[in-house]
Amino acid sequence: MRLVTRITVLLTLGIMADAKTTQPNSMEITEEEPVYLPCNHSTISGSEYVYWYRQILLQGPEYVIHGLKSNVTNRMATLAISADRKSSTLILPRVTMGDTAVYYCIARDHTGTDGAAPVQYLPVGKGAAAAF
């Protein structure tokens, strides 16, 4: 039996006034299928990297992947960056309940100026709502 996992995007624009990244409100995915998490960073500068982190409930942030201009793949994910660098997509190849976390897309330069928008996986059983 496959479980459905819902992705809810929480924008931190109220907390981080200089946020440079935005993400959609929500999407639904199926466990064991790939998931594509888009991130818009239309004001990114030429020297800023796109970083993705995740934070599992009650744990500290964990680095996922980063890139500057080209697509990058590691053991956890693929980061696809558009040619104009105004958007990117984090691709998780086979999402499971163990991937439940808040995912942060961050445009970061080497001066420490960041902007972030988190994506949170909320597991949902058949017709049940989930909450932490």
Secondary structure, DSSP 4 states (H G I P E B T S, - for coil): -PPEEEEEE---TTT-TT---B--SEEEEETTS-EEEEEE-TT--TTPEEEEEEE-TTS-EEEEEEESSS-EE-SS-EEEE-TTSSEEEEEESS--GGG-SEEEEEEE-TT--EEEEEEEEEEE-TT-----
